C-alpha cells in the first residue's frame, strides 16, 4: 500500500517535523508500505483553512488505490472533530487507512468500535489541550490588561521595546509620536476632515511602519483610539495603561465632539479650497454662504437660500477680506512697548493669579477626596447586600472616571500656572505677526485662522460683520489705544 507521511508543527518549540518523519520512516520499514509522498507542514490545526492539509486530502481523494496516512500522534493530524468528518468518510469508502504511530492505533474500513472510539478519544484530548491553552492565553491577556500592559503590537506612534529587566515595554516613537499629536490638534480645530488631515500629515512626512502613505481610514482609527491619552480598549472595555500618553484626554474628548457633530454640519469640505467655506452665515435667514468661482479666478459668495426667503446677492471674496485685513493690520501695528507694558502688568497681578490658582486646585482636590470617600461607602453598601454587584460596578466606574478627569484638570491648571507669563507674551507677538502669517498661508490654513479669530461672522447684503474672539478683541483694543494702558 502506498503511504503518505504527514508531519506537522505549529510552533518552533514543538517537536520538529524532521524528528517526526524520522520516526515514521522507521515505522514504515517494518510494515508492508511504500512511501509515496511526504508532507512537512507548518500550520495551525485549529485556525484558517489548513491549506496544506487540504492538499493531502486531495491526493487521497484522487488516488485510484487505497492510501495509508501515517502520522506521529493524533494531535499532529487534527485537534477538532470537523476534520474527522472528511477523514472518516474516506475511511468508510476504503480509500484511507490511518496509522497513529505513538498511540499504536490503525483505523481502516474494517475497524471495530473500540478502535474508532480510541480515535475519537484522541481527538477529544487534543481538542481539550487546545481549549485549555486558549483559556490560559485569555487569563494571561486579562491579567496583563489589569496590570496596565498592552498584550499586542503597539499602535502607530509607539514602539515595542525590551526594558532594563528584559521585559517588553512600549514607548512613544521618537520618529512618529509628534505626528500623532498633530493629527489630534488639526482635527480638533473643526477645519479638517479625515482626508484633509491625511493629506496634511502625509506632506509633513508621516508614513506607516512599512513605509507606505497613511490612509484616511487610519486617521479615523487614530482619532478614535484612547491609547494615546492613557487608556486601552479590549473587547469594548477600557483599561488604564502604564505607558506615556501622547495627548491629553481633554484633547481626545474635543476630537470626539468634533467627530460626533461632523455629520450635522450643513456644509462639506470638498472640492476646491475656499477661505470662507462654511464660515459665513446670512444675517437675514441664518443659512450658510457658499462659494463660486467666476472666469476661473474670481471668487464670489452667496446665500444658499435654504429657507427660500433671500434674494441671490453675490459678494466678492476680496470685499469680504477687507475688514479682516483691517483687523490684522491693527494688530500688526502694536508697538513693542505696549506688549512689554501688558506683560509687566500681568507680572504685577501675580498675587491675584496665585489666589485664583490655589482656590481652583483646592476645590478640585476636595472633590477628589469626596469621591474617594464615596468609593469606600459604596463598598460597605455592597457588603451589606444593599445594592447589586452591577450597581456597584456602575457607581465605581462613574466615580473613577470623574477622578481621572479631576487629575487631568489639576494637571492642566498646573501647566497654565507655569505658562502664565510666557503665554501672554507669546500670544501678543503671534497676533502682531498674524497679517504676515495670513498672507503666506494656503486657503485651508487661512480658514483655520479665521475660525480662531472671528466670532459670529455674518453677511448683511454685501457687508461682513463679526466680533472678535477673546483675547483678540482685547488685543485690537490695545492696538487702537493711543497712549497705552492705564492702571
DRENMAR-992762 format. One record per residue (C-alpha): residue in three letters; x, y, z. Coordinates in steps of 0.05 Angstrom, whole numbers, plus 5000, padded with zeros to 4 digits. Last residue first. Example, Ala and Ser with C-alpha at 12.3 -4.5 7.8 and 13.67 -1.06 7.14 Angstrom:
BEGIN
SER527349795143;ALA524649105156;
END
This chain:
BEGIN
UNK492170295712;UNK492570605643;UNK494670215582;UNK497970555522;UNK497071265498;UNK493671185431;UNK489370575445;UNK487670255378;UNK492769685386;UNK490469535457;UNK483269505434;UNK485569035378;UNK489068595431;UNK482868605475;UNK478568335418;UNK483967825402;UNK483467525472;UNK477867325465;UNK474267225399;UNK473067805353;UNK466168045332;UNK463468005262;UNK460168385206;UNK461468285131;UNK457768765085;UNK454968575018;UNK447768495040;UNK448668315112;UNK453967775116;UNK455267455184;UNK461367245224;UNK459167005294;UNK466067015326;UNK472367115286;UNK479666995303;UNK480466245316;UNK475766065258;UNK479266585215;UNK485966245228;UNK483165565206;UNK480265895143;UNK487066185127;UNK490165495136;UNK485265195087;UNK486465765037;UNK494165675039;UNK498166135083;UNK503166695068;UNK498167275074;UNK495267015139;UNK502066925172;UNK504367615151;UNK497967915180;UNK498267485243;UNK505267735263;UNK502868215317;UNK497767705340;UNK503467205348;UNK507267715389;UNK501367825435;UNK500167085441;UNK507366945461;UNK507767475515;UNK501367255549;UNK503166515541;UNK510066605573;UNK507166985631;UNK502266445652;UNK506065835627;UNK507365525696;UNK500365685721;UNK497165415657;UNK501264775665;UNK498764705737;UNK491664835715;UNK492264295661;UNK495063795711;UNK489563945761;UNK484463865705;UNK487363195684;UNK487162945756;UNK479963175761;UNK478162805697;UNK481062155725;UNK477162255789;UNK470862345747;UNK472161695710;UNK473661345776;UNK467061565806;UNK462861365746;UNK466260685743;UNK465260585818;UNK457760735811;UNK456960255752;UNK460859695786;UNK456659775850;UNK450159745810;UNK452559125774;UNK454658795840;UNK447658915869;UNK446059415923;UNK444059355997;UNK447758696003;UNK451358956065;UNK457958826030;UNK455559255972;UNK453659826018;UNK460559796051;UNK463859815982;UNK459660415962;UNK461760776026;UNK469160676009;UNK468160945939;UNK464061535965;UNK470061726009;UNK474461725947;UNK469362175912;UNK469862675970;UNK477462665966;UNK477162825891;UNK472163395903;UNK476863695955;UNK482763635907;UNK478964015854;UNK476764565902;UNK483864655928;UNK486764685858;UNK481665225839;UNK482965635901;UNK490565595894;UNK490365825822;UNK485666415838;UNK489966635897;UNK496266575855;UNK493367005799;UNK491467535849;UNK498467555877;UNK501967575809;UNK497968165783;UNK504568555779;UNK507168045729;UNK501068145687;UNK502368885684;UNK509468755662;UNK506868325605;UNK501968865584;UNK507269415587;UNK512168995545;UNK506868905491;UNK505569655493;UNK513069795486;UNK513369335426;UNK508569775388;UNK502169445363;UNK501569595288;UNK501068855269;UNK494568805309;UNK491469385271;UNK493869095205;UNK490368425222;UNK483868785240;UNK483769185175;UNK485768565136;UNK479468225161;UNK475268845144;UNK477768795071;UNK477268035064;UNK469768045049;UNK470868544992;UNK476168104960;UNK471867484968;UNK466667814924;UNK459467884945;UNK453767584905;UNK446467714922;UNK441167184906;UNK434867414942;UNK433167125009;UNK426866785036;UNK427466095006;UNK429465745071;UNK435665425041;UNK437766075009;UNK444865824998;UNK447066545010;UNK452266794961;UNK459866814957;UNK464267024899;UNK471366804878;UNK474667084816;UNK479966644783;UNK476966154731;UNK472166644700;UNK467766604761;UNK469066144820;UNK463366014869;UNK463066004945;UNK457265824992;UNK454366265047;UNK450965885103;UNK443665985122;UNK441566425181;UNK435766765143;UNK437367505146;UNK444467535175;UNK446867015125;UNK452466595156;UNK459866565137;UNK464966045158;UNK462965415119;UNK467665595062;UNK470666285077;UNK477766165052;UNK475965694995;UNK479265024979;UNK476864704915;UNK472364094921;UNK470163844988;UNK469564075060;UNK462163955068;UNK456664415090;UNK450464395135;UNK454564095192;UNK450863555230;UNK455262995201;UNK461263285238;UNK457963305307;UNK460462635330;UNK467462735302;UNK468163435331;UNK465863205399;UNK470662625397;UNK476263095377;UNK474763515439;UNK474662875481;UNK481662695457;UNK484263395470;UNK481563365542;UNK484262665550;UNK491262945540;UNK495962735483;UNK502062285474;UNK500961875537;UNK506861515570;UNK505360785583;UNK502160485645;UNK495360325616;UNK488360485642;UNK483359945618;UNK477160075576;UNK472359515556;UNK469459415486;UNK473158765475;UNK479759095493;UNK480659845496;UNK486960185522;UNK487260815564;UNK492561355572;UNK491461925524;UNK494161585460;UNK491060915477;UNK484061215471;UNK483961045396;UNK478261405359;UNK482661945328;UNK487861415309;UNK482660975274;UNK479961585236;UNK486961755212;UNK487961015193;UNK481661055150;UNK484761655113;UNK490661205094;UNK497961325114;UNK503061335058;UNK507160695059;UNK513860585093;UNK512459915127;UNK511560255195;UNK506460735164;UNK508561415139;UNK508462125167;UNK512662615127;UNK509663315133;UNK506263225066;UNK503062595094;UNK500462985155;UNK496963505111;UNK493863005063;UNK491662545120;UNK488663125159;UNK484863325096;UNK482062625087;UNK480062565160;UNK476563245154;UNK479963885175;UNK477464555199;UNK473964315262;UNK480164555302;UNK480363885339;UNK482463525275;UNK488963915269;UNK490863825343;UNK489263075341;UNK493462955279;UNK498963405308;UNK499562965370;UNK500162345325;UNK505562695283;UNK509562835346;UNK509462085362;UNK512461905294;UNK520161895295;UNK521161905371;UNK516361315377;UNK512861375444;UNK514760785490;UNK512060075498;UNK515459545541;UNK517258815536;UNK521158525594;UNK528758475593;UNK529058795663;UNK532159415632;UNK526559485581;UNK525459095517;UNK522059515462;UNK515359585426;UNK514460245390;UNK509160795395;UNK506361305346;UNK502860755306;UNK499660275355;UNK503859795396;UNK503359055378;UNK499658635429;UNK498958495503;UNK498359225527;UNK500259255600;UNK496159645652;UNK496559085704;UNK489158935692;UNK490558875618;UNK496358395631;UNK491957965675;UNK486557945622;UNK491757735570;UNK494457185615;UNK487456935630;UNK485756915556;UNK492256545540;UNK490856035594;UNK483755935569;UNK486355835498;UNK491455325522;UNK485954955559;UNK481654955496;UNK487454705454;UNK489054145504;UNK481753935506;UNK481753895430;UNK487653415432;UNK484253015487;UNK477752975445;UNK481652775383;UNK485052205420;UNK478351995448;UNK475351985379;UNK480951535354;UNK480251075414;UNK472751055400;UNK474350835328;UNK478950285354;UNK473550025403;UNK468150065350;UNK471649585303;UNK476049775244;UNK474449455177;UNK474750065132;UNK481150305166;UNK483750545234;UNK490750365259;UNK492950525330;UNK499650445364;UNK498251115400;UNK505251345383;UNK504851165309;UNK497651355292;UNK496550985225;UNK490551205183;UNK487850765126;UNK484251135070;UNK480550975005;UNK476150435034;UNK469950845027;UNK468850835102;UNK475951105113;UNK474751675063;UNK468451865101;UNK472151825167;UNK477552315143;UNK472452835119;UNK468152815182;UNK474252745228;UNK476853415205;UNK470953765238;UNK472353365301;UNK478053825323;UNK485453775340;UNK487853405278;UNK493653035246;UNK499353215294;UNK494353165351;UNK493052425335;UNK500452245340;UNK506352125294;UNK502352095229;UNK501951575174;UNK496551625120;UNK495950955084;UNK492751045016;UNK487850584980;UNK488150564904;UNK485451024850;UNK488351644884;UNK484552284871;UNK481352304941;UNK487952144976;UNK491752694939;UNK486053184951;UNK486153035026;UNK493653175029;UNK492753834993;UNK487254015044;UNK492353915099;UNK496954415065;UNK491354935061;UNK489154875133;UNK483055335123;UNK484755815179;UNK486055655251;UNK485254995290;UNK490754545262;UNK495755115259;UNK500855095204;UNK507954855189;UNK507054225148;UNK512253715127;UNK508653275076;UNK511952645050;UNK509452274989;UNK509251554964;UNK512951175018;UNK511650435006;UNK508350005059;UNK508749275081;UNK510649495151;UNK517249455190;UNK520549965144;UNK514450425153;UNK515850505228;UNK523050735214;UNK520251255166;UNK515251485219;UNK520751615270;UNK524952005221;UNK519052395195;UNK517252615265;UNK524352835281;UNK524753245216;UNK518053565230;UNK520953845294;UNK517953715363;UNK514754355386;UNK518255005406;UNK518155245334;UNK510555265338;UNK505155005292;UNK508554345275;UNK506253795227;UNK508853145199;UNK504752755148;UNK507852145115;UNK503651885057;UNK503751135044;UNK502550704983;UNK500050005000;
END
